[in-house]
């Protein structure tokens, strides 16, 4: 506020501006406007609203005098005036041009309520069927997971199975650790495996497998040992290959059935021979017919079946030789040349009295006939030998496999190993020998010890022969 002689200039905050008295008198007011100020511009007077009449009280103004000179002395700062009433909102200005600077992104608003479900659409057409998937590998049912180890001795490592042989068909022992590949303890499960059960080991990466039958089993601490018999396999297993062990337990053994009635035995003794003690129901063949003994006897020429004068006292016909056909059929077309068949010979010796270690030769006629080999010829032979005592009370059977060569007149046995099939007395031997003098081979038998026996010997020689 400036001070100029006796004139005071006051600046007052006003609520209304009125052009004249009439405009002020027409002002619409409310109780909350009481105490507010109007500036009347025609005479620069100030009016205070005292009531809602409106009633006004002038407290300053009138004609304005000349402005005095500015004081050269700073007056004291007056106290702040109270905050005046908020003025009436002015009209809204024009919208400003869009800013060229992107403002900061505002915070996400609250998620709105979920709208109501729309009506269900029509069912679409069925799609085309997809391609068929690959065939899965065969399952193994109840099984345990392991890893194969190619080691050939015990013990197997944790989670591993080992064989005792790299060739699966030759495996006789399988070792299985008590802990499987997934660290499960299977000790009690493996205790259930026993003789007669089967185990199948199956690859988890292909279709290879191996199957065995258990003959015996043992728990060896952290692993089990299964002695086995090979059954079959397909392929094999690589080291560290994932495999499964599948057991197949044998069923319980049923009760023993009732024994059947004992049947009548008809022993087949082959070719009838002289000086053999035959008993009732023995059967033989002679001259193309089969016979059955009806009375115990020791054979002789007089009772030869079908021939001897008294043969019907001791024999009966079992199978009679058929008659020769009366009419010969037409000669057929010659067939293709076949593969040469092995040649078959018979050699024998009746009543070889074995009282010492003498070798007895068997002959084609029972006395001296030999099997002759031509010069520059080789034979591979299979010899089946049988020996019987009177009444077939004692029996011997052997097999000989060998090769005989006549090399320019020198005959030798290259090999000839005997196999024992059955022996009543183990003190008897058989051999295949060469008679270089006569370019022949002979089958020989002897007693090397044991009891004395009178034995009828017979051998069938099957040969494949080639010249060079």
C-alpha positions in Angstrom: 0.0 0.0 0.0 1.4 3.4 -1.1 0.7 6.6 1.0 0.2 10.0 -0.8 -0.6 12.8 1.6 -4.2 12.2 2.8 -5.4 9.8 0.1 -5.3 6.0 0.6 -5.4 3.4 -2.2 -6.8 0.0 -1.2 -6.7 -3.2 -3.2 -9.6 -5.5 -2.1 -10.4 -9.0 -3.4 -14.0 -9.0 -4.6 -16.5 -11.7 -5.5 -18.6 -9.8 -8.1 -18.1 -6.9 -10.6 -21.2 -4.8 -11.3 -21.6 -2.0 -13.9 -23.9 0.1 -11.7 -26.3 0.1 -8.8 -29.1 -1.6 -10.7 -26.9 -4.5 -11.7 -25.7 -4.9 -8.1 -29.3 -4.9 -6.8 -30.3 -7.5 -9.3 -27.5 -9.9 -8.2 -28.8 -13.4 -7.1 -27.2 -14.5 -3.9 -27.4 -17.3 -1.3 -26.6 -17.5 2.4 -23.1 -18.7 1.7 -22.4 -15.4 -0.2 -22.9 -13.2 2.9 -19.7 -11.3 3.6 -18.5 -11.3 0.1 -17.7 -8.1 -1.9 -18.9 -6.4 -5.1 -16.9 -3.8 -7.0 -19.2 -1.3 -8.8 -17.3 0.0 -11.8 -19.3 3.2 -12.6 -18.0 4.9 -9.5 -15.3 2.5 -8.3 -17.2 1.8 -5.1 -16.9 -1.4 -2.9 -20.0 -3.0 -1.4 -20.3 -5.7 1.3 -23.2 -8.2 1.2 -24.8 -8.2 4.6 -28.0 -10.3 3.8 -29.6 -12.3 1.1 -32.0 -9.4 0.3 -29.6 -8.6 -1.3 -28.6 -5.9 1.3 -25.4 -4.1 0.6 -23.3 -1.8 2.7 -20.8 0.5 1.0 -17.5 0.5 2.8 -15.2 2.3 0.2 -15.2 4.0 -3.1 -16.7 6.9 -4.8 -15.1 9.1 -7.3 -11.4 8.3 -7.6 -8.9 11.2 -7.1 -5.7 11.7 -8.9 -2.9 9.2 -8.1 -0.4 10.7 -5.7 3.3 10.5 -6.1 5.0 7.3 -5.0 6.3 7.4 -1.5 10.0 7.1 -1.1 9.8 5.2 2.2 9.0 1.5 2.2 6.1 0.8 4.5 5.8 -2.2 6.8 4.6 -5.4 5.2 1.0 -6.0 6.1 -0.4 -9.3 7.3 -1.4 -11.7 4.6 -5.0 -11.4 3.7 -7.3 -14.4 4.0 -7.8 -16.6 0.9 -10.5 -15.2 -1.2 -13.4 -17.2 -2.5 -12.8 -19.3 -5.5 -13.9 -17.5 -8.6 -16.5 -18.7 -11.0 -15.1 -21.2 -13.5 -14.3 -19.6 -16.8 -15.5 -21.0 -20.2 -13.5 -24.1 -21.4 -10.6 -23.1 -23.7 -10.0 -24.6 -27.1 -8.5 -28.1 -27.2 -4.7 -27.9 -27.5 -2.8 -29.6 -30.4 -1.8 -33.2 -29.8 1.5 -33.6 -28.1 4.4 -35.1 -30.1 5.9 -36.7 -27.1 4.6 -40.1 -25.9 3.5 -39.9 -22.3 4.2 -42.6 -19.7 2.0 -45.7 -19.9 -0.6 -45.6 -17.2 -1.2 -48.4 -14.7 -3.4 -51.3 -15.8 -7.0 -50.8 -15.0 -9.0 -53.3 -13.0 -10.1 -56.4 -14.9 -13.7 -56.1 -16.0 -16.3 -58.7 -15.1 -16.5 -61.9 -17.2 -19.1 -61.6 -19.9 -21.9 -64.1 -20.1 -21.2 -67.3 -22.1 -22.2 -67.1 -25.7 -24.3 -69.8 -27.3 -22.6 -73.1 -28.2 -21.6 -73.3 -31.9 -22.5 -76.1 -34.2 -20.4 -79.3 -34.1 -17.7 -79.2 -36.7 -17.2 -81.9 -39.3 -15.2 -85.0 -38.2 -11.5 -84.7 -39.2 -9.8 -87.3 -41.4 -8.3 -90.3 -39.5 -4.6 -89.9 -38.7 -1.9 -92.3 -39.8 -1.5 -95.5 -37.7 1.3 -95.3 -35.2 4.3 -97.6 -35.1 3.8 -101.0 -33.6 5.1 -101.0 -30.0 7.7 -103.5 -28.8 6.4 -106.8 -27.2 5.7 -106.5 -23.6 7.1 -108.9 -21.1 4.5 -108.7 -18.4 5.7 -109.2 -14.8 9.4 -108.2 -15.0 12.3 -106.4 -13.4 14.6 -103.7 -15.0 18.3 -104.3 -15.3 21.4 -103.5 -17.3 23.4 -106.2 -19.2 27.1 -106.6 -18.3 29.3 -108.6 -20.7 31.6 -109.8 -17.9 31.8 -113.6 -17.6 32.4 -114.1 -13.9 30.6 -113.3 -10.7 29.7 -111.0 -9.0 27.6 -108.7 -11.2 27.5 -105.0 -10.4 24.5 -103.2 -8.8 21.6 -103.2 -11.3 23.4 -105.7 -13.6 22.9 -109.3 -15.0 25.8 -111.4 -16.3 26.2 -114.7 -18.2 29.1 -117.2 -17.8 29.5 -117.5 -21.6 29.5 -114.9 -24.4 27.7 -117.4 -26.6 24.1 -117.4 -25.4 23.4 -121.0 -26.4 26.3 -122.1 -24.2 25.3 -120.2 -21.1 24.9 -122.5 -18.0 25.0 -119.8 -15.3 23.2 -116.4 -14.9 24.1 -114.0 -12.1 21.5 -111.4 -11.1 22.2 -108.6 -8.6 19.7 -108.2 -5.7 19.4 -104.4 -6.6 17.7 -103.6 -10.0 18.5 -100.7 -12.3 16.1 -98.4 -10.4 17.8 -99.2 -7.1 14.9 -101.4 -5.9 15.9 -104.3 -3.5 14.6 -107.5 -5.2 16.3 -110.0 -2.8 13.0 -111.5 -1.7 11.6 -111.6 -5.2 14.7 -113.5 -6.5 14.4 -115.9 -3.6 11.1 -117.1 -5.3 13.0 -118.3 -8.4 13.7 -122.1 -8.3 14.4 -125.3 -10.2 11.9 -125.8 -13.0 11.1 -122.1 -13.4 11.9 -120.2 -16.6 13.6 -116.8 -16.9 13.4 -114.7 -20.0 15.7 -111.8 -20.6 14.4 -109.2 -23.1 16.1 -106.1 -24.6 14.4 -102.8 -24.1 16.0 -101.3 -27.2 15.1 -104.0 -29.8 13.4 -107.4 -30.0 16.4 -109.5 -28.9 15.8 -112.1 -26.1 17.2 -115.2 -24.3 15.2 -117.9 -22.4 16.5 -120.4 -19.9 15.2 -123.1 -17.5 16.5 -122.9 -13.9 18.1 -126.1 -12.7 19.2 -124.8 -9.3 19.4 -121.4 -7.5 21.3 -119.9 -4.6 21.4 -116.6 -2.7 25.0 -115.4 -2.6 24.7 -112.3 -0.5 24.2 -109.2 -2.7 23.4 -111.3 -5.8 21.7 -114.6 -6.8 23.2 -117.4 -8.9 21.0 -119.4 -11.3 22.3 -122.5 -12.9 20.3 -122.9 -16.1 19.6 -124.9 -19.2 19.5 -123.0 -22.5 16.0 -123.0 -24.2 16.3 -120.4 -27.0 17.3 -116.9 -28.0 16.9 -114.2 -30.7 19.9 -111.9 -31.2 22.0 -110.9 -28.2 22.8 -108.0 -25.8 25.4 -105.2 -25.8 27.3 -104.1 -22.8 25.3 -101.6 -20.7 22.1 -102.4 -22.7 18.9 -101.9 -20.8 17.1 -105.2 -20.4 14.2 -106.7 -18.4 14.1 -110.0 -16.4 10.8 -111.8 -16.7 10.1 -115.0 -14.7 7.7 -117.8 -15.6 7.1 -120.0 -12.6 6.4 -123.7 -13.0 3.1 -125.0 -11.7 2.6 -127.4 -8.8 3.1 -131.1 -9.6 -0.2 -133.0 -9.7 -0.9 -136.2 -7.9 0.6 -139.4 -9.5 -2.0 -141.1 -11.6 -3.1 -144.7 -11.1 -0.7 -147.2 -12.7 -2.1 -149.0 -15.7 -2.3 -152.7 -16.2 1.0 -154.3 -17.2 0.9 -155.1 -20.9 2.3 -158.2 -22.6 5.8 -157.7 -23.9 6.9 -159.1 -27.3 10.7 -158.6 -27.5 11.9 -158.1 -31.1 15.1 -160.1 -31.5 15.6 -159.5 -35.2 16.9 -162.3 -37.5 16.4 -165.8 -36.2 19.7 -167.5 -35.3 20.8 -171.0 -34.5 21.7 -172.0 -30.9 19.8 -169.1 -29.2 17.6 -169.7 -26.2 14.2 -168.3 -27.2 11.3 -167.9 -24.7 7.6 -167.5 -25.2 6.6 -164.1 -26.9 10.1 -163.6 -28.4 9.6 -162.3 -32.0 12.0 -162.8 -35.0 12.0 -162.7 -38.7 13.2 -165.4 -41.2 12.9 -165.5 -45.0 10.6 -162.5 -45.2 8.1 -163.5 -42.6 7.7 -162.6 -38.9 7.3 -165.2 -36.1 6.4 -165.4 -32.4 7.8 -168.0 -30.0 5.1 -170.2 -28.4 7.4 -172.6 -26.5 10.7 -172.1 -24.8 13.6 -173.8 -26.6 17.2 -173.5 -27.8 17.1 -173.1 -31.6 18.4 -175.6 -34.1 18.0 -176.3 -37.8 15.0 -178.6 -37.2 12.9 -175.8 -35.7 13.9 -172.9 -38.0 10.7 -170.9 -38.5 8.9 -171.7 -41.7 11.6 -174.3 -42.8 12.4 -176.9 -40.1 10.4 -180.0 -39.8 9.1 -179.2 -36.3 9.0 -175.4 -36.5 5.2 -175.2 -35.8 5.9 -176.7 -32.3 7.9 -173.6 -31.3 6.7 -170.8 -33.6 3.6 -169.2 -34.9 3.2 -166.8 -37.8 3.1 -163.2 -36.8 3.4 -161.5 -40.2 3.5 -163.7 -43.3 5.5 -162.8 -46.4 3.3 -161.8 -49.2 3.1 -163.7 -52.5 4.9 -162.3 -55.6 2.5 -160.5 -57.9 1.3 -162.5 -60.9 1.5 -159.8 -63.5 4.3 -157.4 -63.9 3.3 -153.8 -64.5 4.3 -151.7 -67.4 7.8 -150.3 -67.3 7.6 -146.7 -66.2 9.6 -143.7 -67.6 13.1 -143.5 -66.4 13.4 -141.0 -63.7 16.1 -138.3 -63.2 19.4 -139.5 -62.0 19.3 -139.3 -58.2 22.0 -138.5 -55.7 23.9 -141.7 -54.9 22.6 -143.3 -51.8 24.9 -144.6 -49.1 25.7 -148.3 -49.4 24.7 -150.6 -46.6 26.4 -153.9 -45.7 25.9 -156.4 -43.0 28.6 -158.3 -41.2 28.1 -160.8 -38.4 29.5 -163.7 -36.3 27.4 -166.3 -34.5 28.6 -167.7 -31.2 31.9 -165.9 -30.6 33.1 -167.6 -27.5 34.9 -164.9 -25.5 37.2 -166.8 -23.1 40.2 -164.5 -23.7 41.2 -161.2 -25.1 41.2 -162.3 -28.8 39.8 -159.9 -31.3 37.0 -161.5 -33.4 36.3 -160.1 -36.9 32.7 -159.9 -38.3 32.2 -161.1 -41.9 29.6 -160.7 -44.6 28.9 -164.4 -44.5 29.6 -164.9 -40.8 32.9 -166.8 -41.7 35.3 -165.1 -44.0 33.6 -162.5 -46.3 35.2 -159.1 -46.2 34.3 -155.5 -47.2 36.8 -154.7 -50.0 37.9 -151.2 -50.9 39.2 -150.5 -54.5 42.5 -148.8 -55.1 42.3 -145.0 -54.9 38.9 -145.1 -53.2 37.8 -143.6 -49.8 34.9 -144.5 -47.6 33.3 -142.7 -44.7 31.4 -145.2 -42.6 28.9 -145.3 -39.8 28.8 -148.7 -38.1 26.0 -149.9 -35.7 27.1 -153.0 -33.7 24.9 -155.2 -31.5 25.7 -158.3 -29.4 23.3 -160.7 -27.7 23.8 -163.7 -25.5 21.4 -166.7 -25.5 17.9 -165.5 -24.8 19.1 -161.9 -25.0 19.9 -162.0 -21.3 23.0 -159.8 -21.9 23.3 -157.1 -24.5 25.9 -154.7 -26.0 25.4 -151.8 -28.5 28.0 -149.5 -30.0 28.4 -146.9 -32.8 31.5 -146.4 -34.8 32.1 -143.4 -37.1 35.3 -143.4 -39.2 37.0 -143.0 -42.6 39.0 -145.7 -44.5 41.3 -144.9 -47.5 42.9 -147.2 -50.1 45.7 -145.0 -51.4 47.2 -146.8 -54.4 47.0 -150.2 -52.7 47.7 -149.1 -49.1 44.6 -149.3 -47.0 44.4 -147.4 -43.7 41.8 -146.3 -41.2 42.1 -142.5 -40.9 39.7 -142.3 -38.0 37.3 -144.6 -36.2 36.1 -143.6 -32.8 33.6 -145.9 -31.0 30.7 -144.7 -28.9 29.2 -146.9 -26.2 25.4 -147.0 -26.4 24.7 -149.8 -23.9 26.8 -152.5 -22.2 25.8 -155.4 -19.9 29.6 -155.8 -19.2 31.9 -152.8 -19.7 34.9 -155.2 -20.3 34.0 -155.5 -24.0 35.5 -153.4 -26.9 34.8 -152.8 -30.5 37.1 -151.3 -33.3 37.3 -150.6 -37.0 40.6 -151.9 -38.6 42.1 -152.1 -42.1 43.3 -155.4 -43.6 46.0 -153.8 -45.9 46.9 -157.3 -47.3 43.4 -157.8 -48.7 42.5 -154.1 -49.2 39.5 -154.5 -46.8 38.1 -153.1 -43.6 36.9 -155.2 -40.7 34.7 -154.6 -37.6 36.2 -156.5 -34.6 35.0 -157.2 -31.1 36.7 -158.7 -28.0 36.6 -159.2 -24.3 39.3 -157.3 -22.4 38.3 -158.6 -19.0 35.2 -159.4 -17.0 32.9 -162.5 -17.5 33.0 -165.0 -20.3 30.1 -165.0 -22.6 29.0 -166.7 -25.8 27.8 -163.9 -28.0 26.1 -163.5 -31.4 27.5 -160.3 -33.0 25.9 -158.3 -35.9 26.9 -155.0 -37.5 25.3 -152.7 -40.1 27.9 -150.7 -42.1 26.6 -147.6 -43.8 29.1 -146.1 -46.2 29.5 -143.1 -48.6 32.2 -144.0 -51.2 34.2 -141.9 -53.6 37.0 -142.6 -56.1 39.8 -140.3 -57.0 
